[in-house]
Amino acid sequence: MLCASNIFERRLIEAYISENGSDPVTGEQITVDDLLDLQSARIVKARPPQLTSIPALLSTFQNEWDAIVLESFQLKQQLQETRQELSTALYYNDSANRVIARLKGERDEARDALARVQVTGSAANGVNGGSNGDAMQVDGQGLPEEVVAKIEDTQARLQGTRRKRPVPEDWATGDQIAGYAVKSTEDSQFTGARKLAVDETGDFFLCGDSDGDIGVYDLKSGAFTTRSNVGAGGITGGAFANDRAVVSTSSGAVVVTQGGSVVTKFHQHAGAANAVAAHPCGELLASVGSDKSYVLYDLQTAKVLTQIYTDSELTTIAFHPDGHLIATGTSAGTIELFDVKSAQTLHTFPSPSPNAQAPVTALTFSENGTWLASANAKSTSVQVWDLRKTNLLKALDVGTAVVGLAWDYTGQFLAAAGPGGLVVSQYVKASKAWEQPLRKAVGAVDVAWGAGASSIVVLTNEGGVSVLGA
């Protein structure tokens, strides 16, 4: 048979084509019809005269043997050369892998060094870029004595007020909250609304968006009293420090405003500042960032006090109501509890999903100082941790992803908000059980309680401020 100038035995080539449909030499697609019969003469030629004698046959056999031995030697030589080429290729491949591994290690070290880089120059910049205080080398630096004294005085003063504190007579009850409905909605006109913070009175709410715009909503008047742009990236978190509104931004800046005007800008994080919290004394501030650190600020002197680095990116932060503890949520899903004065890690609460990366999305202390509530991404449950026993007290299934949490002043009611709606959980002390008096299909990005728990304010998915009440 003839196929692409190659000769095959008919039986073998037809079997090969039926299985593969291609030429075994060139790999081209062929069929049996493409084969040509090779016609040969039926006459057998006589053996040459020189092959009729035994000496001639022995000479022919010797020549064929020599040719076979030579071909075998050449094949062995080619095999040895191929083995050497393969060995060289494997050596180069191993060397390349070692180089790649070394470069990856150097890259990771460079990234870690970049995350821990110290920001030089002014630690706090004013509206016009002027300095509001000298920068400090603050990596793990201890706190000044006057700041430590301020923290201790605040803790001693507030701890005494929490012992056997009764629930105010005019405070909302579970039955009243069960009847809450949306009373009003004010369009914030924000682009991608982010966070919501409430002041001590429960009447003013700080809102921010992805364009760096902020506004303060007055619950009594039902309108925004101030609006401004901080000019430092999208808003990622907010807090009230006495009469000042503070926000963290995606550019890494922490901006302090008063009356709608920027007073101070801190630039300490190497990367985005993910959240910010105010100390109960109103004169200290803390922020966390993607550079795996939390930073403590003094608002009185407009200076950075200390910067503490951890092993994971920090996503959220909260001060204990007495001001002696800081809780930070991580991108790994754990919660780190720090002593504010010494910056020592006191306890680590584990992630509810240890086998999956579930960053902490919300974190809040109960006002009585004994519980800590947290929520993680890709989870519909809220974890309530007991700070006295440092264990999980209760996992509350709210049926929706949670991005905002808020305790009321008495510690009875815990509001959880997410894109799927708003849920209020109540701890009934008499029965030591949890109930859900309120569930509303109000998609929200954050939630806060109004004065006396007589209202609930949510920042909706659409950027509006909705007020729920009786």
C-alpha positions as CSV (number, residue, x, y, z in Angstrom):
1,M,0.0,0.0,0.0
2,L,1.2,3.6,-0.8
3,C,0.3,6.5,1.5
4,A,2.1,9.9,1.3
5,S,5.1,8.2,-0.2
6,N,5.2,5.7,2.7
7,I,4.8,2.0,2.3
8,F,2.7,0.0,4.7
9,E,1.3,-3.5,5.1
10,R,-2.3,-3.4,4.1
11,R,-3.7,-5.1,7.2
12,L,-1.8,-2.9,9.6
13,I,-2.4,0.5,7.9
14,E,-6.2,-0.2,7.6
15,A,-6.4,-1.1,11.2
16,Y,-4.5,2.1,12.2
17,I,-6.7,4.3,10.0
18,S,-9.9,2.8,11.5
19,E,-8.7,3.6,15.0
20,N,-7.1,7.0,14.4
21,G,-8.2,8.3,11.0
22,S,-4.8,9.8,10.3
23,D,-1.4,9.0,8.7
24,P,0.9,7.4,11.3
25,V,3.9,9.3,9.8
26,T,2.6,12.8,9.0
27,G,-0.5,12.9,11.2
28,E,-2.7,14.1,8.3
29,Q,-6.3,13.0,8.1
30,I,-6.8,10.2,5.6
31,T,-9.2,7.4,4.8
32,V,-8.8,3.9,3.4
33,D,-9.9,5.2,0.0
34,D,-6.8,7.4,0.0
35,L,-4.5,4.3,0.0
36,L,-3.0,3.1,-3.3
37,D,-2.0,-0.5,-4.0
38,L,1.6,-1.0,-4.7
39,Q,1.9,-3.4,-7.7
40,S,5.0,-5.6,-7.8
41,A,6.3,-8.1,-10.4
42,R,5.4,-11.7,-9.6
43,I,8.7,-12.9,-11.3
44,V,11.3,-13.8,-8.7
45,K,14.8,-12.8,-9.8
46,A,17.5,-15.4,-9.7
47,R,20.1,-15.1,-7.0
48,P,23.2,-13.4,-8.2
49,P,26.0,-15.8,-9.1
50,Q,28.3,-14.4,-6.3
51,L,25.7,-15.6,-3.6
52,T,25.6,-19.2,-4.8
53,S,28.7,-20.3,-2.9
54,I,29.1,-20.7,0.9
55,P,32.0,-18.3,1.2
56,A,30.0,-15.6,-0.7
57,L,27.0,-16.1,1.7
58,L,29.3,-15.9,4.8
59,S,30.7,-12.6,3.4
60,T,27.2,-11.2,2.9
61,F,26.1,-12.3,6.4
62,Q,29.3,-10.6,7.8
63,N,28.5,-7.3,6.0
64,E,24.9,-7.4,7.3
65,W,26.1,-8.1,10.8
66,D,28.6,-5.2,10.6
67,A,25.8,-2.9,9.5
68,I,23.5,-4.0,12.4
69,V,26.3,-3.5,15.0
70,L,27.1,-0.1,13.6
71,E,23.5,1.0,13.6
72,S,23.1,-0.3,17.2
73,F,26.2,1.7,18.2
74,Q,24.8,4.8,16.6
75,L,21.4,4.3,18.4
76,K,23.2,4.0,21.8
77,Q,25.2,7.1,21.0
78,Q,22.1,9.1,20.2
79,L,20.4,7.7,23.4
80,Q,23.4,8.9,25.5
81,E,23.2,12.4,23.9
82,T,19.5,12.6,24.5
83,R,20.0,11.6,28.1
84,Q,22.6,14.3,28.5
85,E,20.3,16.9,26.9
86,L,17.4,15.8,29.2
87,S,19.7,16.0,32.3
88,T,20.8,19.5,31.3
89,A,17.2,20.6,30.7
90,L,16.1,19.2,34.1
91,Y,19.1,21.1,35.7
92,Y,18.0,24.4,34.1
93,N,14.4,23.7,35.1
94,D,15.4,23.1,38.7
95,S,17.6,26.2,38.7
96,A,14.7,28.3,37.3
97,N,12.4,27.0,40.0
98,R,14.9,27.9,42.7
99,V,15.2,31.4,41.2
100,I,11.4,31.8,41.1
101,A,11.1,30.7,44.7
102,R,13.8,33.1,45.8
103,L,12.2,36.0,43.9
104,K,8.8,35.2,45.4
105,G,10.4,35.2,48.8
106,E,12.0,38.6,48.1
107,R,8.7,39.9,46.8
108,D,6.8,38.8,49.9
109,E,9.5,40.4,52.1
110,A,9.3,43.6,50.1
111,R,5.5,43.6,50.5
112,D,5.8,43.1,54.2
113,A,8.4,45.8,54.5
114,L,6.1,48.1,52.5
115,A,3.2,47.3,54.8
116,R,5.4,48.3,57.8
117,V,6.9,51.4,56.2
118,Q,6.9,54.4,58.5
119,V,5.2,57.5,57.1
120,T,7.6,60.5,57.5
121,G,6.9,64.2,57.5
122,S,3.8,65.7,59.1
123,A,1.5,63.2,60.8
124,A,-1.4,65.6,60.7
125,N,-2.2,68.0,57.9
126,G,-4.7,70.8,58.0
127,V,-7.1,72.0,55.4
128,N,-4.4,73.9,53.5
129,G,-1.9,71.1,53.9
130,G,-0.2,72.9,56.9
131,S,1.2,71.0,59.8
132,N,-0.9,70.6,62.9
133,G,1.8,68.9,64.9
134,D,5.2,67.2,64.6
135,A,5.3,63.6,63.3
136,M,6.5,60.9,65.7
137,Q,8.3,57.6,65.1
138,V,5.5,55.6,66.5
139,D,6.1,51.9,65.7
140,G,5.1,50.2,68.9
141,Q,6.0,53.3,71.0
142,G,4.6,53.5,74.5
143,L,2.0,56.1,75.3
144,P,2.8,59.3,77.2
145,E,2.0,59.4,80.9
146,E,-0.7,62.0,80.5
147,V,-2.5,59.8,77.9
148,V,-2.3,56.8,80.1
149,A,-3.7,58.8,83.0
150,K,-6.5,60.0,80.8
151,I,-7.4,56.4,79.9
152,E,-7.3,55.2,83.5
153,D,-9.4,58.1,84.7
154,T,-12.0,57.5,82.0
155,Q,-12.1,53.8,82.8
156,A,-12.5,54.4,86.6
157,R,-15.2,57.0,86.0
158,L,-17.3,54.9,83.6
159,Q,-16.9,51.6,85.3
160,G,-18.6,52.9,88.4
161,T,-21.7,53.9,86.4
162,R,-22.3,50.4,85.0
163,R,-22.8,48.5,88.2
164,K,-26.5,47.5,88.6
165,R,-27.5,50.3,86.3
166,P,-31.3,50.2,85.8
167,V,-33.1,50.5,82.5
168,P,-34.5,54.0,82.0
169,E,-38.3,54.2,82.6
170,D,-39.0,55.8,79.2
171,W,-36.9,53.2,77.3
172,A,-38.5,51.3,74.4
173,T,-39.7,47.8,75.1
174,G,-39.6,44.7,72.9
175,D,-43.3,45.0,72.2
176,Q,-42.9,48.6,71.1
177,I,-40.0,47.8,68.9
178,A,-42.0,45.0,67.3
179,G,-44.4,47.6,65.9
180,Y,-41.7,49.8,64.4
181,A,-42.1,50.7,60.7
182,V,-40.4,53.1,58.3
183,K,-41.6,56.6,59.2
184,S,-39.5,58.7,56.9
185,T,-36.7,58.4,54.3
186,E,-34.3,61.2,53.4
187,D,-32.3,61.0,50.2
188,S,-28.6,61.6,51.1
189,Q,-27.7,62.1,47.4
190,F,-24.5,60.2,48.1
191,T,-22.8,58.0,45.6
192,G,-22.4,54.5,47.1
193,A,-23.2,55.3,50.7
194,R,-20.9,53.5,53.1
195,K,-21.1,54.1,56.9
196,L,-23.3,55.5,59.6
197,A,-22.2,56.8,63.1
198,V,-24.3,58.3,65.9
199,D,-23.3,60.8,68.5
200,E,-23.8,60.5,72.3
201,T,-27.2,62.2,72.2
202,G,-28.6,59.8,69.6
203,D,-29.9,62.7,67.5
204,F,-27.1,63.2,64.9
205,F,-25.9,60.6,62.4
206,L,-22.7,60.8,60.3
207,C,-22.9,59.4,56.8
208,G,-20.3,59.1,54.1
209,D,-19.9,57.8,50.5
210,S,-17.4,56.5,48.0
211,D,-16.7,60.0,46.6
212,G,-15.5,61.4,49.9
213,D,-18.7,63.3,50.7
214,I,-19.9,63.3,54.3
215,G,-23.1,64.7,55.9
216,V,-24.6,64.9,59.3
217,Y,-28.3,64.0,59.6
218,D,-30.4,65.6,62.3
219,L,-33.0,63.1,63.5
220,K,-35.2,65.8,65.1
221,S,-35.4,68.0,62.0
222,G,-35.3,65.1,59.6
223,A,-32.7,66.7,57.4
224,F,-29.0,67.0,56.8
225,T,-27.5,69.9,58.7
226,T,-24.0,69.9,57.1
227,R,-22.5,68.5,53.9
228,S,-18.9,68.6,52.8
229,N,-16.2,66.7,50.9
230,V,-13.0,65.6,52.8
231,G,-11.0,65.3,49.6
232,A,-9.2,62.2,50.7
233,G,-10.8,59.2,48.9
234,G,-13.9,57.2,49.6
235,I,-15.3,57.1,53.2
236,T,-14.7,53.7,54.8
237,G,-15.7,54.4,58.5
238,G,-16.9,57.1,60.8
239,A,-17.2,58.2,64.4
240,F,-18.1,61.2,66.6
241,A,-15.4,62.5,69.0
242,N,-17.3,64.9,71.2
243,D,-18.4,67.6,68.7
244,R,-16.1,66.5,65.9
245,A,-17.0,64.1,63.1
246,V,-14.1,61.8,62.1
247,V,-13.9,59.6,59.0
248,S,-11.4,57.1,57.6
249,T,-10.8,57.0,53.9
250,S,-9.6,54.6,51.2
251,S,-6.6,56.8,50.6
252,G,-5.3,56.0,54.1
253,A,-6.1,59.4,55.6
254,V,-8.1,59.9,58.8
255,V,-9.9,63.2,58.6
256,V,-11.3,65.2,61.5
257,T,-14.1,67.7,60.8
258,Q,-16.0,70.2,62.8
259,G,-19.1,72.0,61.6
260,G,-18.5,70.6,58.1
261,S,-15.0,72.0,57.8
262,V,-11.8,69.8,57.8
263,V,-9.8,70.5,60.9
264,T,-7.0,67.8,60.8
265,K,-5.8,65.1,58.4
266,F,-3.7,62.3,59.6
267,H,-1.7,60.3,57.1
268,Q,-0.2,57.3,58.9
269,H,-1.5,54.2,57.1
270,A,0.5,52.7,54.2
271,G,-2.7,51.8,52.3
272,A,-6.4,52.2,52.9
273,A,-7.7,53.1,56.4
274,N,-10.6,50.7,56.8
275,A,-12.3,51.9,60.0
276,V,-12.1,54.5,62.8
277,A,-13.3,54.6,66.4
278,A,-13.4,57.3,69.1
279,H,-12.3,56.7,72.7
280,P,-15.0,57.3,75.3
281,C,-13.1,60.4,76.6
282,G,-13.6,62.0,73.2
283,E,-10.0,63.1,72.9
284,L,-8.4,59.9,71.6
285,L,-8.9,58.2,68.2
286,A,-8.0,54.9,66.7
287,S,-8.0,53.6,63.1
288,V,-7.1,50.3,61.4
289,G,-5.8,49.8,57.9
290,S,-4.9,47.4,55.2
291,D,-1.2,47.7,56.3
292,K,-2.0,45.3,59.2
293,S,-1.8,48.0,61.9
294,Y,-3.9,50.1,64.2
295,V,-3.0,53.7,65.0
296,L,-3.8,55.7,68.1
297,Y,-4.2,59.5,67.8
298,D,-4.4,62.4,70.3
299,L,-6.9,64.9,69.0
300,Q,-5.9,67.6,71.5
301,T,-2.4,67.8,70.2
302,A,-3.1,66.5,66.7
303,K,-0.4,63.9,67.0
304,V,0.0,60.2,66.3
305,L,0.7,58.4,69.6
306,T,1.5,54.8,68.5
307,Q,1.2,52.4,65.7
308,I,0.8,48.7,66.4
309,Y,1.3,46.0,63.7
310,T,-0.4,42.6,63.6
311,D,-0.2,39.5,61.4
312,S,-3.4,40.2,59.3
313,E,-5.1,43.1,57.6
314,L,-7.5,44.8,60.0
315,T,-11.0,45.5,58.7
316,T,-12.9,47.1,61.7
317,I,-12.3,48.5,65.2
318,A,-14.2,49.3,68.3
319,F,-13.4,50.7,71.8
320,H,-14.7,49.1,74.9
321,P,-17.3,51.4,76.6
322,D,-14.8,51.9,79.5
323,G,-12.0,52.8,77.0
324,H,-9.4,50.3,78.3
325,L,-9.8,47.8,75.5
326,I,-9.6,47.8,71.7
327,A,-11.2,45.1,69.6
328,T,-10.1,44.8,66.0
329,G,-11.5,42.5,63.3
330,T,-9.2,40.9,60.8
331,S,-9.4,39.7,57.2
332,A,-8.8,36.2,58.5
333,G,-12.1,36.3,60.5
334,T,-10.6,36.5,63.9
335,I,-11.0,39.3,66.5
336,E,-8.0,40.6,68.4
337,L,-8.5,42.2,71.8
338,F,-5.8,44.7,72.9
339,D,-5.0,46.6,76.1
340,V,-5.0,50.2,75.1
341,K,-2.3,51.3,77.5
342,S,0.2,48.5,76.8
343,A,-0.9,47.5,73.3
344,Q,-0.6,43.9,74.4
345,T,-2.9,41.2,72.9
346,L,-5.2,40.0,75.6
347,H,-7.3,37.5,73.7
348,T,-8.0,36.3,70.2
349,F,-11.6,35.2,69.4
350,P,-11.5,32.5,66.6
351,S,-13.2,32.8,63.3
352,P,-16.6,31.2,63.0
353,S,-15.5,29.8,59.6
354,P,-11.9,28.5,60.2
355,N,-11.8,26.7,56.9
356,A,-12.8,29.8,54.8
357,Q,-11.6,33.3,54.5
358,A,-14.4,35.3,56.2
359,P,-13.3,38.9,57.1
360,V,-15.0,40.6,60.0
361,T,-17.5,43.1,58.6
362,A,-18.9,44.6,61.8
363,L,-17.9,44.8,65.5
364,T,-19.6,46.5,68.5
365,F,-19.4,46.3,72.3
366,S,-22.6,46.3,74.4
367,E,-22.9,49.4,76.5
368,N,-22.7,47.3,79.8
369,G,-19.2,46.3,78.7
370,T,-19.7,42.5,79.1
371,W,-20.6,41.5,75.5
372,L,-19.0,41.9,72.1
373,A,-21.0,41.3,68.9
374,S,-19.4,40.6,65.6
375,A,-20.3,39.6,62.0
376,N,-18.3,38.0,59.2
377,A,-18.6,38.1,55.5
378,K,-20.5,35.2,53.8
379,S,-22.3,34.5,57.0
380,T,-25.9,35.1,58.1
381,S,-25.2,34.7,61.8
382,V,-24.1,37.2,64.4
383,Q,-21.7,36.1,67.2
384,V,-22.1,37.4,70.7
385,W,-19.0,36.9,72.8
386,D,-18.9,37.0,76.6
387,L,-15.9,39.1,77.6
388,R,-15.9,37.8,81.2
389,K,-15.5,34.1,80.1
390,T,-13.9,35.0,76.7
391,N,-16.1,32.4,75.0
392,L,-19.0,32.4,72.5
393,L,-22.2,33.2,74.3
394,K,-24.7,32.9,71.4
395,A,-24.7,32.7,67.6
396,L,-27.8,34.5,66.3
397,D,-29.1,33.5,62.9
398,V,-30.5,36.7,61.3
399,G,-31.1,35.2,57.8
400,T,-29.1,37.8,55.9
401,A,-25.5,38.9,55.4
402,V,-24.6,41.4,58.1
403,V,-22.5,44.6,57.4
404,G,-23.7,46.8,60.3
405,L,-24.3,46.1,64.0
406,A,-25.5,48.3,66.9
407,W,-26.3,47.7,70.5
408,D,-28.8,50.0,72.3
409,Y,-27.8,51.8,75.5
410,T,-29.2,49.1,77.8
411,G,-27.6,46.2,76.1
412,Q,-31.0,44.5,75.6
413,F,-31.4,45.0,71.8
414,L,-28.9,44.2,69.1
415,A,-29.7,45.6,65.6
416,A,-28.2,43.8,62.6
417,A,-28.4,45.3,59.1
418,G,-27.5,44.0,55.7
419,P,-28.5,44.0,52.0
420,G,-31.3,41.5,52.9
421,G,-32.9,43.6,55.6
422,L,-32.9,44.7,59.3
423,V,-33.2,42.4,62.3
424,V,-33.4,43.3,66.0
425,S,-32.6,40.6,68.5
426,Q,-33.6,41.0,72.2
427,Y,-32.0,39.3,75.2
428,V,-34.7,38.6,77.8
429,K,-33.0,38.6,81.1
430,A,-35.9,36.8,82.9
431,S,-35.8,33.8,80.7
432,K,-32.2,34.2,79.6
433,A,-33.3,33.6,76.0
434,W,-33.0,35.5,72.7
435,E,-36.0,36.7,70.7
436,Q,-36.4,38.6,67.5
437,P,-39.1,41.3,68.0
438,L,-38.4,43.1,64.7
439,R,-37.6,42.0,61.1
440,K,-37.9,44.4,58.2
441,A,-37.1,44.1,54.6
442,V,-35.1,47.3,54.5
443,G,-31.8,46.7,52.7
444,A,-29.1,48.6,54.6
445,V,-25.3,49.2,54.7
446,D,-25.3,50.3,58.4
447,V,-27.6,50.8,61.4
448,A,-27.7,52.9,64.6
449,W,-30.2,53.5,67.5
450,G,-31.8,56.9,68.1
451,A,-32.3,58.4,71.6
452,G,-34.2,56.1,74.0
453,A,-34.3,53.3,71.4
454,S,-37.4,55.1,70.2
455,S,-36.2,55.0,66.7
456,I,-33.8,53.0,64.5
457,V,-31.8,54.8,61.7
458,V,-30.5,52.8,58.7
459,L,-28.4,53.9,55.8
460,T,-30.1,52.1,52.9
461,N,-28.6,50.4,49.9
462,E,-29.8,53.3,47.7
463,G,-28.0,55.9,49.9
464,G,-31.1,57.1,51.7
465,V,-31.5,57.6,55.5
466,S,-34.6,55.7,56.7
467,V,-36.0,56.2,60.2
468,L,-38.0,53.4,61.8
469,G,-40.2,54.1,64.8
470,A,-43.6,53.5,66.4
